[in-house]
Amino acid sequence: MKMSHNKLKYILKQKGGYAVGILVLFSMLFLILEVYNGRFWQSDFTVYYKSAARLLQGDNLFQIAEDGHYVFKYSPVSALLFIPFTIIKLSISRYFYWVFLTGIIIANFIISAILSYKINGVNNLKLNKVIILGAIVLVVHFQRELHLGQVNQILLLFYLLMIQFILKDKPWVVGALLALSIFIKPFGLIFIPYFVVKGKFKELLYTVVFFGVIFFLPLLFYGWEMFIEQNALWYNELIVELSHKQDLMLPANHTIFSVLARYTFIGILLVTPLSVQIFQFVILALIGILILWFIYLGKQKSFGEISEIALLISLIPLLSFTSQNAFGFAGLLVMIILVYFNKLSLIEKIIAVIGFVLIGGNYYDIWGSALSGFFNDISLVSIGTIILMVLLFKKRLEKVV
């Protein structure tokens, strides 16, 4: 049966068809420019691809000199996930991963928009407008994701799907998604205390069960001795990674600890390792209290988990010693602010726009290397994220989200 013109127009208007087409077009044009300019690197994907090929051969994954700067520092399980891409040679597989990642990015925008509208049960979904505006705010992050072939958007998809299945009361799916995400990058551990506070013990149990099962999957390729050795090396890489950028006064340290130390008088008080540890503990405790308050304020609100998990996801790059690329995790937060933009006062709208600019305005091709590097050094992306988180908190106080 043929679809009527009005029905097709409705689907494109309500379901984000126009926006999806624009994002696909952008991705393809960007790919053409990358290839033309000799910048089709996919550096991170190349690391995963080579590691998956080595895992298939039962070889070592870590500390391989020939890999130079781009070394594997993730779990053996994460290498296993990339085995399907090794069916074809790397030079071709990079294109497939670009297309795959484009689909992931688009899915994240659609799911984030739908979840944002669901907070207040809005049926008149203006997905095209919201997705396009969200893409403008976040383009610098998903462009970088495509350029390097990273996995942050895959993790974001897992987190967004977790919300969907929490709302559908499917704890085993939530547990499977969270467990798998932790093997890619351990950011998902931030949800464990949240599940405890919310009494989601089934989700916790399934997370533990799936974590245990998935952990042993590399035994399909390794003997026990090699399996233990590879996981020990993974643990060592985690320790090394955690030691990076521990100096809170360093530029481009985007954690909330560093931002507070560099932009307030607190920095002059942090003169010993003990004082730094006490400071970080106090900030973590304050964040924990604020999150508990945020949850309490929304205890009577339907679909309150959406805003709560949006807050937690946005906190990930502020608590982890990572690059500005990870601030794409603020995607759901950005979409919520955009969906309820009309409910903001004039001052709040101005503040929101400032937050959007600080999160996504550091565009290398516009500002050049010197100015872009300066913006990165002073952690404007962190300040923008904090601004939007404060707005989210205010809207929960007003029972909007």
Sequence and secondary structure as in RCSB ss.txt:
>XXXX:A:sequence
MKMSHNKLKYILKQKGGYAVGILVLFSMLFLILEVYNGRFWQSDFTVYYKSAARLLQGDNLFQIAEDGHYVFKYS
PVSALLFIPFTIIKLSISRYFYWVFLTGIIIANFIISAILSYKINGVNNLKLNKVIILGAIVLVVHFQRELHLGQ
VNQILLLFYLLMIQFILKDKPWVVGALLALSIFIKPFGLIFIPYFVVKGKFKELLYTVVFFGVIFFLPLLFYGWE
MFIEQNALWYNELIVELSHKQDLMLPANHTIFSVLARYTFIGILLVTPLSVQIFQFVILALIGILILWFIYLGKQ
KSFGEISEIALLISLIPLLSFTSQNAFGFAGLLVMIILVYFNKLSLIEKIIAVIGFVLIGGNYYDIWGSALSGFF
NDISLVSIGTIILMVLLFKKRLEKVV
>XXXX:A:secstr
    HHHHHHHHHHTTHHHHHHHHHHHHHHHHHHHHTT    HHHHHHHHHHHHHHTT   S  GGGTT    S 
HHHHHTTGGGGGS HHHHHHHHHHHHHHHHHHHHHHHHHHHHHTTT  S  HHHHHHHHHHHHHHHHHHHHHHT 
SHHHHHHHHHHHHHHHHTT HHHHHHHHHHHHHH GGGGGHHHHHHHHT HHHHHHHHHHHHHHHTGGGGTS HH
HHHHHHHHHHHHHHHHHHTT  TTSTT  SHHHHHHHHSGGGGG  SHHHHHHHHHHHHHHHHHHHHHHHHHTTT
STTHHHHHHHHHHHHHHHHS   GGGGGGGHHHHHHHHHTGGGS HHHHHHHHHHHHHHH   HHHHHHHHHHHH
HHTTHHHHHHHHHHHHHHHHHHTT  
